[in-house]
Structures are given as C-alpha cells and as structure tokens.
Amino acid sequence: MATYHSTRSRTAQLSAKEAIRRGIAPDGGLYVSDELGQSKIDLEGLANKDYFELAREVLGTLLPDYTADEIAACVDEAYGSTFASDEVTPVVDLKGVAGEADQGSAPAYVMELWHGPTSAFKDVALQMLPRLMARTSANAEGAADKIMIVTATSGDTGKAALAGFADAPGCGITVFYPEGKVSRVQELQMSTQEGANVSVCAVRGNFDDAQSAVKCIFADRGLADRLAAAGVQLSSANSINVGRLVPQVVYYFAAYAQLLRAGKIQPGDAVEFCVPTGNFGDILAGYYAQRLGLPVAKLIVASDKNNVLFDFLTTGTYDRQRPFYTTTSPSMDILISSNLERMLYYLADGDCELVAGLMTQLAQGSYNVPAELLAKIQAVFGCGWADEDQVAAAIKDCWDRNGYLIDPHTACGYHVLGQVPAASDAKARVVLSTASPYKFPRAVAGSLGLFCPPDDFACMKVLEKATGTVAPAQLSELQQKPVLHDAVVDIDGMGGFVEQAAAKL
Ligand SMILES: *Cc1c(COP(=O)(O)O)cnc(C)c1O
C-alpha cells in the first residue's frame, strides 16, 4: 500500500512503513499521504472510547499497511505501563485565564500531555515510534538491517527519544543538543541515559545550527555509503517522521472524548485547541484530527518570543532571518518550523511544485505565500505569542487564579488563550500542556516570586514546599545518577561523531 510521498514531489510512492523507516524524503521533503481525511474516525460512541481504543483507530487509519494486530501490540507496548495516568493524557478544568478575551468566552481546560517517562509531551510520540519502527523491515535487496536514529534536540525531544529507543532491537540512537542552551534538568536527563545503543553529544552552536547539520548528515552520500557498507541506515526521530506525528493525533480525540464523558460538551460541539508550538508538529496533529472528522473550531498557534510563526500567520511572509532568542521555553526556540511544510502542502491542495519552490526560497532566507493560500490558512489557524515577562506573569496568574502550576511552554499557551478571542462556535477551549512544571523549576519558581537556590534540584524542593505539589520522581532522582555522556563537538564534528557511534552498533 504505497500511499506516502514527499511534500515536494510525487514520483516516489512509499508505504507508511517505508516512510517511517526513512524519516525524511531524499529531496528534503516530508512524507504526506493524499488519503488524509478520506476515511474518518467514527464519532459515534466516542465518549465511551478509552485512549487505547482511540489510538488503535487513529493509527490504523493513518498507517494502513500495519496489521490490526501490529497496531494493537504497538499501542499496548507504548502506553500500557509507561504513563502515570489511566487517561494517558488527562484533561483538567481551569476556573479561567487572564486577559480580555476570556470575558464571557467558552470554558477553558488543560490537557496534560506530560505523564510519560520523561515528563514532556514528546513521550506520547516517542514511546510509539520505536515500536512502529521495529515492525518495519529492510526489504529492499542489500538494504541495511540496522537503523541509526540521529536527532538534534532543543531539549525535550532528545530525552524522550533516548527513553523510547534505548536498547530497542535493531536500532541505535545519537542525540545532539546545543551546549548551554538546555536546562540543567534537561541536560542531566540526557547525559545520564543508560543503554548500550545510546550516544549523546553537546554541540557548540544553537538548535537551528545543530538541526541544519543533522539535515546535512542525512544528505551526505559518502557517509551513507560508508554506513551502508557496515549495514547501517540513518533515520530520524524528529517530529518530521510520520511515525511521530500520527500518535499525536490521538490525544485530540482523547480530549474530546473526556469532555463528552464529563458532560462539558455535547456530541458535535466544536472545540478550540491552543497549542504551544515550535516545530509545528503538535498543532499539525490537531489539523490531522480535524481532517479525520473531529469538530475543531480553531487551532491556535502559541509561540514564545521567537514568534516567526505569528508573523507568518498574520502577514503571509515567513522570514527566518531574524534574531534568535534563548528563552525559558527552549523547546519552542525555533526559527525554522519544519512541519509547517506539511500544512502548506495540504492547504495548497497538494501543490508539490509550490511547496518545493517555497522551501528553496526559505533556504535563501524567506518566502511569501499567495494571498488566497494565506486566507485558507487563517481560516484554520489562529495565533499569538508571549514574551518572557508575559510567560512569567502567566505562570503566576495561573497559579493565583486556578491553584494550578504550569511550565513556561504551557504558559505561552495560557497567555495566548487570554489574548485571542474564542471562535464564536467554540464550546470549550483546551490548552495543551506540554511539560511538567518540574522540568523547568527555576523559571517556574522565579515566576512565583520564590527564592531560587543556584541548584535546580534545590529549586524543585522550594517549589514543592511553596505549592504543595510533588515533583515527578524521575526528575527529582536525576541528581543521584552518574553522568555517562560528556562529549562536546563543533558543528562540523557532528558527522564524525555519528560515524563513531554507528561503528559501536
Ligand atoms: C517540543 C515541545 C514543544 C513544541 O512542540 P512542536 O511539536 O515542536 O510544535 C512545546 N513544548 C514542549 C515542552 C516541547 O518539548
């Protein structure tokens, strides 16, 4: 069942399994299927479906070449015992949000996506991807039988990918992160990772530098040939992999089902989702859910001070030539939002030539979409952003108003929800909470006006004491774990590091 092809051309058609195994298309495009939305998810009886059932339905629809048994096994392995909540992604009530736009609008909720093993939302996808990957096989003659996952991370992807792929059969994983630009907790999460197939390395540069270098590594034919001779093929665990995108579609349905069960909405009611966004993966999954039939009123893109998406969605010009800000929400500090390419593909009605042209222009600095396309995009996506003071104020406001602690990424969503008026048909507004506040204890405690000791773990204690909440054990226990990875390389040393890591497989 060859249903996937690149956003930039239709010449090569792949099955979902092949698309997941490869990660990114050879022409630099992302894999998409023109069948998206042709079969819908049955909304009848949605209220009675649990996360596992929804996951089987959504994955089965979007990845048609996996058998029902394979999908069921992947879902059980990924979520059966790894998430500290029966709902997997529980929805909680808010009393309100700050800001004008809240007056008289639909009630607000938070969906907590961070109950997985690394306390960030990326676990939802990265507990699934290795299981999906394990059920692909090298069927082409002479194809490599081992996969080396190579990933650049702005903080959370790295640990979630490591946790998902550590000791996964037939796979190795190499993670690069920008030196000094992730939180202490994030760095320790990665540098203490166990597993025989695991390599972690800091890079002198920022996330975009590291991500661009990883793209070059994937495009390096010489390196690919040398690795192939050793039986190793490179692949990606970044959110461009369809195997990461598809699991995220599930929780939009799960949120809707929970709201139905709690009597907060009626079948057919439209719901708005406000999503803290960097690479556009999480919010794109919401668009996929809408295409699969979920009644979505509007998808609101919430950015931090790196507001390139806000500018694009309001003007139609995407310009990556701008200052890069290091903020308290590092996982959203992104200038090149990769998954936007898939959104452009779908809203331009599958015009590969247009997408390829825009991406060529982006490589040179900026592009502009036609007014007609911009109007279509704006009909689906709203947007807003928060600067650093607004993020801190949002954390404080949410605590004071709701007695509910949020991390700086979630705080961008909370702030933006208060700024953007609710769609007229929205019956509920859901902010996606993408990380536990304890992943960023310094920023959170500081926002509450608490004294922050120099050490992040002492900071966690301060936060626990002041709020009566408890840090996830997997975070508070990190400081007792031995550091296993301490390599640092320059950008141009990353290819060599991957080759060494592959040699150990
Ligand atoms: C990755 C991440 C985001 C951004 O998600 P995208 O899919 O890249 O838009 C937001 N918050 C946290 C905590 C993250 O780890």
Ligand as a Chemical Component Dictionary entry (heavy atoms), coordinates in Angstrom:
data_LIG
# 
_chem_comp.id                   LIG 
_chem_comp.type                 NON-POLYMER 
_chem_comp.pdbx_formal_charge   0 
_chem_comp.three_letter_code    LIG 
# 
loop_
_chem_comp_atom.comp_id 
_chem_comp_atom.atom_id 
_chem_comp_atom.alt_atom_id 
_chem_comp_atom.type_symbol 
_chem_comp_atom.charge 
_chem_comp_atom.model_Cartn_x 
_chem_comp_atom.model_Cartn_y 
_chem_comp_atom.model_Cartn_z 
_chem_comp_atom.pdbx_ordinal 
LIG C1 C1 C 0 8.710 20.113 21.586 1  
LIG C2 C2 C 0 7.980 20.909 22.575 2  
LIG C3 C3 C 0 7.083 21.898 22.175 3  
LIG C4 C4 C 0 6.841 22.242 20.721 4  
LIG O1 O1 O 0 6.255 21.176 20.010 5  
LIG P1 P1 P 0 6.266 21.182 18.427 6  
LIG O2 O2 O 0 5.666 19.882 18.033 7  
LIG O3 O3 O 0 7.699 21.299 18.025 8  
LIG O4 O4 O 0 5.471 22.332 17.993 9  
LIG C5 C5 C 0 6.408 22.593 23.154 10 
LIG N1 N1 N 0 6.614 22.351 24.467 11 
LIG C6 C6 C 0 7.474 21.409 24.890 12 
LIG C7 C7 C 0 7.670 21.202 26.347 13 
LIG C8 C8 C 0 8.178 20.639 23.954 14 
LIG O5 O5 O 0 9.021 19.708 24.385 15 
# 
loop_
_chem_comp_bond.comp_id 
_chem_comp_bond.atom_id_1 
_chem_comp_bond.atom_id_2 
_chem_comp_bond.value_order 
_chem_comp_bond.pdbx_ordinal 
LIG C1 C2 SING 1  
LIG C2 C3 SING 2  
LIG C2 C8 DOUB 3  
LIG C3 C4 SING 4  
LIG C3 C5 DOUB 5  
LIG C4 O1 SING 6  
LIG O1 P1 SING 7  
LIG P1 O2 DOUB 8  
LIG P1 O3 SING 9  
LIG P1 O4 SING 10 
LIG C5 N1 SING 11 
LIG N1 C6 DOUB 12 
LIG C6 C7 SING 13 
LIG C6 C8 SING 14 
LIG C8 O5 SING 15 
# 
